[in-house]
Amino acid sequence: MRWYLVLLLWVGEVIADPALIERYRQAREHWPPATLDDGVQAQPLAALPAAPPCPASNPCSEASRVLGKQLFFERRLSGSGQLACASCHDPDLGWADGRRQAIGHNRQVGNMNSPTVVNSGYLQRLFWDGRADSLEQQAMASWLNPVEMAGDPAVAIATLERIPGYAELFAQAYGDATISSERIVNAIASFSRSLTLTNTRFDLFMRGDTDALDEREIRGLHLFRTKARCMNCHNGSLLSDQSFHHLGTSFHTVGNFKGRYQVTGDVSEVGAFRTPPLRGVGKTAPYLHTGMATDLDMLLSLYNMGWWQNAEIPDSGDSTPQAQLSPHIRPLQLEADDLADLKAFLLSLTGSMPHIAVPAELPEALSVE
């Protein structure tokens, strides 16, 4: 009798699975409800809009995008003349750099993992701690940061003025050939906004192509929305609540453990970092602001075990309050098959990352003595 009951339960699961798959192939109102913690106001999952909005202070134009593309790869903006935006946001590495922590001016090692610039135009706050409110602010901060590009605007502008090709590009973008730091970062921001990923199989599925995801990926989508508890933070069309949470990574000294607290002074945000969007996730390893998760398997394992449940943080030598683990982080107890399904769904978010031809470096004018 016991084996018969086990068989019935197993058959019931097999029968239920196709029914679940079928529910997800219907309109979203037929989907099972998402598993959310009390107080979480999650936005429904959705396809991403085709293009992010441009601010009134920096209208979108093809000319500014073309100029920004040239400047994005322009190493002569940096203090050393060796680093460009693309040094940490390489198109061949998912527009990140593939490193655990970024390497900047004079080979200094930063304390953060370089996030991808793809879909950054949809973000309300930039950097892991959200200290920039726009791509323009982010571009300026990275350019001037002594650990990143260590740029000197006056020197960089003088350098660009010696390069004849830039006069025409600035004139096309802004009406005259004047080169300024504001125009430089505005153009870089315009180019960054153009780097979008909206054609993933998940997006196709959300737009009505019910065959865009296979059964394993749909099971992963269901886990993402329910037992894996991902929707508490990864929701909406961006798959990010654009908020800040402490996962437990900051119980270790690797990386900047202060997080959002360093920006706001809010003790509840010690160790809290921005929820990253997930499109392209299959091509942007390593993960987390520390880069400590080398691949998706490791990342999912960390979430599955519930991270470190408020272990003691090492003495920082200052008065920073004790970080508190986000209440959304709990052991998940997912089985190996569940983790494989969840990983399959995440990989369906990868799609085709933006591909461009890297522009040739513009030559400086020859001096005549």
Phi, psi and omega per residue, in radians:
M1 nan -0.670 -3.108
R2 -1.073 -0.804 -3.125
W3 -1.114 -0.538 -3.139
Y4 -1.170 -0.738 3.116
L5 -1.144 -0.708 3.098
V6 -1.072 -0.729 3.126
L7 -1.096 -0.733 3.124
L8 -1.090 -0.744 3.122
L9 -1.092 -0.745 -3.134
W10 -1.125 -0.753 3.114
V11 -1.115 -0.682 3.117
G12 -1.048 -0.700 3.108
E13 -1.130 -0.713 3.141
V14 -1.111 -0.705 3.135
I15 -1.205 -0.689 -3.090
A16 -1.189 -0.577 -3.069
D17 -1.058 -0.866 3.070
P18 -1.040 -0.594 3.110
A19 -1.142 -0.694 3.098
L20 -1.133 -0.776 3.117
I21 -1.013 -0.740 -3.114
E22 -1.129 -0.646 3.111
R23 -1.064 -0.692 -3.130
Y24 -1.293 -0.307 3.075
R25 -1.485 -0.026 3.085
Q26 -1.711 -3.123 3.119
A27 -1.039 2.687 -2.997
R28 -1.035 -0.494 -3.137
E29 -1.167 -0.249 3.107
H30 -1.610 -0.074 -3.133
W31 -1.235 2.685 3.011
P32 -1.074 2.634 3.130
P33 -1.137 2.584 3.108
A34 -1.301 2.624 3.065
T35 -1.544 1.992 -3.081
L36 -2.284 2.532 3.053
D37 -1.280 2.757 3.114
D38 -0.986 2.343 3.083
G39 1.546 -0.161 -3.139
V40 -1.394 2.146 3.109
Q41 -1.804 1.331 -3.061
A42 -1.395 2.424 3.021
Q43 -1.448 2.525 3.113
P44 -1.073 2.608 3.027
L45 -1.102 2.539 -3.095
A46 -2.776 2.822 3.018
A47 -1.171 2.668 -3.120
L48 -1.472 2.398 3.054
P49 -0.992 2.695 -3.009
A50 -1.112 -0.549 -3.098
A51 -2.584 2.497 3.085
P52 -1.319 2.750 3.125
P53 -1.260 2.655 3.061
C54 -1.839 2.435 3.138
P55 -1.227 2.665 3.132
A56 -1.072 -0.505 -3.129
S57 -1.346 -0.179 3.133
N58 -2.573 1.262 -3.078
P59 -1.044 2.576 3.112
C60 -1.249 2.422 2.991
S61 -2.703 2.648 3.124
E62 -1.133 -0.620 -3.127
A63 -1.150 -0.716 3.120
S64 -1.226 -0.568 3.086
R65 -1.140 -0.757 3.138
V66 -1.110 -0.766 3.079
L67 -1.083 -0.784 -3.138
G68 -1.076 -0.638 3.082
K69 -1.060 -0.785 3.122
Q70 -1.092 -0.751 -3.110
L71 -1.242 -0.534 -3.141
F72 -1.057 -0.561 -3.127
F73 -1.781 0.188 -3.045
E74 -1.526 1.776 -3.110
R75 -1.220 -0.379 -3.090
R76 -1.309 -0.043 2.990
L77 -1.285 -0.411 -3.033
S78 -1.463 2.824 3.138
G79 -1.098 -0.575 -3.130
S80 -1.560 -0.253 -3.032
G81 1.284 0.258 -3.068
Q82 -2.083 -0.255 -3.040
L83 -2.020 2.441 3.035
A84 -2.190 3.009 3.022
C85 -0.931 -0.681 -3.093
A86 -1.202 -0.199 3.098
S87 -1.135 -0.590 3.086
C88 -1.850 -0.154 -3.128
H89 -2.282 1.269 -3.013
D90 -1.476 2.172 3.134
P91 -1.045 -0.423 3.118
D92 -1.434 -0.110 -3.117
L93 -2.169 0.687 3.132
G94 1.195 0.416 -3.088
W95 1.067 0.476 2.935
A96 -2.134 -2.657 3.136
D97 -2.273 -0.009 3.090
G98 1.267 0.073 -3.127
R99 -1.752 2.716 3.048
R100 -1.129 -0.803 3.092
Q101 -2.352 2.518 -3.040
A102 -1.188 2.627 3.042
I103 -1.978 2.196 -3.045
G104 -2.094 -2.499 -3.033
H105 -0.987 2.340 -3.140
N106 0.953 0.591 3.087
R107 1.109 0.404 3.062
Q108 -1.197 2.416 3.104
V109 -1.645 2.140 3.110
G110 -1.278 3.125 -3.138
N111 -1.932 0.314 -3.140
M112 -2.401 2.711 2.968
N113 -1.401 2.427 3.127
S114 -1.327 2.026 3.082
P115 -1.325 2.741 3.058
T116 -1.142 2.576 3.075
V117 -1.517 -0.187 -3.128
V118 -1.104 2.305 -3.125
N119 1.160 0.246 3.120
S120 -1.172 -0.362 3.124
G121 -1.170 -0.292 3.112
Y122 -1.512 -0.188 -3.038
L123 -1.392 2.504 3.091
Q124 -1.474 -0.514 3.121
R125 -2.353 2.470 -3.089
L126 -1.951 2.835 -2.980
F127 1.290 2.766 -3.114
W128 -1.069 -0.542 -3.135
D129 -1.706 0.066 3.047
G130 1.233 0.453 -3.057
R131 -1.340 -0.192 3.082
A132 -1.954 2.380 -3.115
D133 -1.640 -0.054 -3.116
S134 -2.713 2.846 3.062
L135 -1.127 -0.535 3.099
E136 -1.112 -0.800 3.095
Q137 -1.110 -0.716 -3.135
Q138 -1.092 -0.776 -3.133
A139 -1.092 -0.743 3.130
M140 -1.132 -0.777 -3.100
A141 -1.103 -0.741 3.134
S142 -1.190 -0.648 3.131
W143 -1.103 -0.735 -3.052
L144 -1.546 -0.325 -3.062
N145 -1.028 2.171 -3.101
P146 -1.162 -0.300 3.098
V147 -1.606 -0.314 -3.136
E148 -1.727 -1.769 -3.086
M149 -1.564 -0.352 3.114
A150 0.906 0.756 -3.095
G151 -1.372 2.639 3.015
D152 -2.048 1.889 -3.051
P153 -0.935 -0.734 -3.107
A154 -1.099 -0.755 3.125
V155 -1.164 -0.765 -3.114
A156 -1.115 -0.739 3.133
I157 -1.096 -0.759 3.110
A158 -1.069 -0.645 3.109
T159 -1.152 -0.814 -3.132
L160 -1.111 -0.574 3.131
E161 -1.180 -0.332 3.086
R162 -1.535 0.018 -3.114
I163 -1.906 1.813 -3.008
P164 -0.954 -0.617 -3.076
G165 -1.085 -0.446 -3.107
Y166 -1.293 -0.545 -3.139
A167 -0.996 -0.781 3.141
E168 -1.182 -0.719 -3.125
L169 -1.130 -0.744 3.112
F170 -1.178 -0.663 3.122
A171 -1.127 -0.717 3.121
Q172 -1.150 -0.637 -3.086
A173 -1.400 -0.619 -2.963
Y174 -2.225 0.077 3.056
G175 1.628 -0.329 3.046
D176 -2.618 2.970 -2.989
A177 -1.548 0.139 -3.136
T178 -1.079 2.278 3.101
I179 -1.857 2.192 3.114
S180 -2.395 2.832 3.121
S181 -1.115 -0.634 3.121
E182 -1.099 -0.767 3.135
R183 -1.166 -0.623 3.125
I184 -1.080 -0.896 -3.093
V185 -1.250 -0.557 3.081
N186 -1.102 -0.731 3.137
A187 -1.174 -0.740 3.102
I188 -1.079 -0.720 3.106
A189 -1.108 -0.695 3.115
S190 -1.078 -0.750 3.096
F191 -1.133 -0.754 -3.135
S192 -1.046 -0.688 3.125
R193 -1.118 -0.450 -3.114
S194 -1.362 -0.187 -3.114
L195 -1.535 1.536 -3.071
T196 -2.077 2.662 3.051
L197 -2.256 1.785 -3.074
T198 -2.235 0.104 -3.010
N199 -1.954 0.450 3.141
T200 -1.184 2.850 3.099
R201 -1.121 -0.519 3.032
F202 -1.080 -0.765 3.120
D203 -1.102 -0.716 3.094
L204 -1.076 -0.724 3.115
F205 -1.071 -0.775 -3.119
M206 -1.218 -0.356 3.095
R207 -1.575 0.063 3.024
G208 1.999 -0.058 3.085
D209 -1.459 1.598 -3.010
T210 -1.237 -0.186 3.085
D211 -1.674 0.037 -3.087
A212 -1.189 -0.502 3.075
L213 -1.936 2.424 3.076
D214 -1.485 3.121 -3.025
E215 -1.110 -0.705 3.127
R216 -1.085 -0.742 -3.129
E217 -1.172 -0.616 3.090
I218 -1.204 -0.673 3.043
R219 -1.065 -0.686 3.082
G220 -1.133 -0.680 3.064
L221 -1.056 -0.740 3.122
H222 -1.103 -0.776 3.095
L223 -1.081 -0.740 3.114
F224 -0.957 -0.700 -3.078
R225 -1.487 -0.287 -3.003
T226 -2.198 -1.680 -2.962
K227 -1.076 -0.590 -3.128
A228 -1.359 -0.216 2.987
R229 1.140 0.351 -3.078
C230 -1.154 -0.535 -3.039
M231 -1.153 -0.253 3.087
N232 -1.067 -0.498 -3.133
C233 -2.171 -0.639 -3.084
H234 -1.741 1.565 -3.095
N235 -2.460 3.112 -3.130
G236 1.316 -3.067 -3.099
S237 -1.192 -0.440 -3.137
L238 -1.553 -0.147 -3.009
L239 0.992 0.697 3.065
S240 -2.709 2.378 3.054
D241 -1.410 -0.034 -3.136
Q242 0.997 0.461 3.100
S243 -1.910 -2.957 -3.006
F244 -2.250 2.343 -3.066
H245 -2.466 2.627 3.059
H246 -1.792 2.043 -3.076
L247 -1.602 -0.298 -3.041
G248 2.042 -0.209 3.136
T249 -1.092 -0.492 -3.050
S250 -1.469 0.125 2.962
F251 -1.346 -0.078 3.120
H252 -2.049 2.689 -3.007
T253 -1.381 -0.156 3.127
V254 -1.188 2.142 3.117
G255 1.554 3.087 -3.120
N256 -1.474 1.837 -3.029
F257 -1.423 -0.183 -3.076
K258 -1.274 -0.598 3.062
G259 1.086 -2.475 -3.063
R260 -1.071 -0.448 3.112
Y261 -0.974 -0.604 -3.129
Q262 -1.144 -0.386 3.140
V263 -1.636 -0.763 -2.991
T264 -1.762 -0.420 -3.033
G265 1.306 0.129 3.132
D266 -1.425 2.057 -3.058
V267 -1.113 -0.374 3.114
S268 -1.277 -0.173 -3.089
E269 -1.917 0.288 3.020
V270 -1.104 2.212 3.117
G271 1.329 0.105 -3.108
A272 -1.580 2.330 3.135
F273 -2.254 2.782 -3.031
R274 -1.130 2.427 3.037
T275 -1.194 2.034 -3.109
P276 -1.318 2.523 2.946
P277 -1.085 2.856 -3.001
L278 -1.995 -0.165 3.118
R279 -1.139 2.402 -3.100
G280 1.423 0.137 -3.008
V281 -1.054 -0.475 -3.130
G282 -1.224 -0.202 -3.071
K283 -2.108 0.242 -3.037
T284 -2.162 0.412 3.069
A285 -1.115 2.674 -0.001
P286 -1.371 2.976 -2.960
Y287 -1.999 2.871 -3.134
L288 1.371 2.855 -3.088
H289 -1.149 -0.392 3.094
T290 -1.574 -0.231 -3.057
G291 1.220 0.326 -3.016
M292 -1.309 -0.392 3.116
A293 -1.598 1.931 -3.004
T294 -1.336 -0.411 3.131
D295 -2.668 3.057 -3.090
L296 -1.143 -0.599 3.131
D297 -1.069 -0.790 3.117
M298 -1.138 -0.736 3.139
L299 -1.043 -0.828 -3.131
L300 -1.151 -0.616 3.106
S301 -1.114 -0.690 3.120
L302 -1.113 -0.770 3.079
Y303 -1.132 -0.667 -3.079
N304 -1.116 -0.639 -3.122
M305 -1.474 -0.120 3.110
G306 1.474 0.388 -3.134
W307 0.967 -2.584 3.124
W308 -1.838 2.013 -3.011
Q309 -1.331 1.445 3.106
N310 0.940 0.865 2.965
A311 -1.149 2.825 -3.131
E312 -1.213 2.265 3.098
I313 -1.387 2.434 3.118
P314 -1.052 2.649 3.128
D315 -1.086 2.101 -3.090
S316 -1.493 -0.171 -3.122
G317 1.419 0.101 3.072
D318 -2.359 -2.926 -3.036
S319 -1.678 0.321 -3.137
T320 -1.055 2.237 -3.141
P321 -1.124 2.840 3.099
Q322 -1.113 2.281 3.070
A323 -1.253 2.534 3.113
Q324 -2.052 2.272 -3.138
L325 -1.068 2.437 3.085
S326 -1.009 2.383 3.100
P327 -1.132 -0.233 3.116
H328 -1.373 -0.200 -3.106
I329 -1.614 2.029 3.116
R330 -2.526 2.683 3.035
P331 -1.010 2.374 -3.027
L332 -1.713 -0.486 -3.133
Q333 1.003 0.747 3.068
L334 -1.435 2.483 3.084
E335 -1.404 2.952 -3.113
A336 -1.015 -0.721 3.125
D337 -1.134 -0.643 3.096
D338 -1.084 -0.799 -3.134
L339 -1.100 -0.664 3.108
A340 -1.141 -0.702 3.105
D341 -1.148 -0.741 -3.137
L342 -1.116 -0.723 3.089
K343 -1.100 -0.719 3.123
A344 -1.050 -0.719 3.098
F345 -1.112 -0.783 3.141
L346 -1.048 -0.657 3.122
L347 -1.205 -0.411 3.076
S348 -1.212 -0.217 3.115
L349 -1.535 -0.015 -3.008
T350 -1.346 -0.918 3.100
G351 1.071 -2.809 3.122
S352 -1.766 1.910 3.127
M353 -1.103 2.621 3.141
P354 -0.970 2.286 3.141
H355 -2.070 2.290 3.108
I356 -2.354 2.795 2.985
A357 -1.479 2.143 -3.128
V358 -1.142 2.196 -3.090
P359 -1.209 2.565 3.064
A360 -1.214 2.569 3.123
E361 -1.196 2.306 3.135
L362 -1.298 2.326 -3.104
P363 -1.366 2.574 3.033
E364 -1.333 2.725 3.108
A365 -1.177 2.470 3.109
L366 -1.287 2.306 3.102
S367 -1.489 2.478 3.137
V368 -2.000 2.096 -3.125
E369 -1.852 nan nan
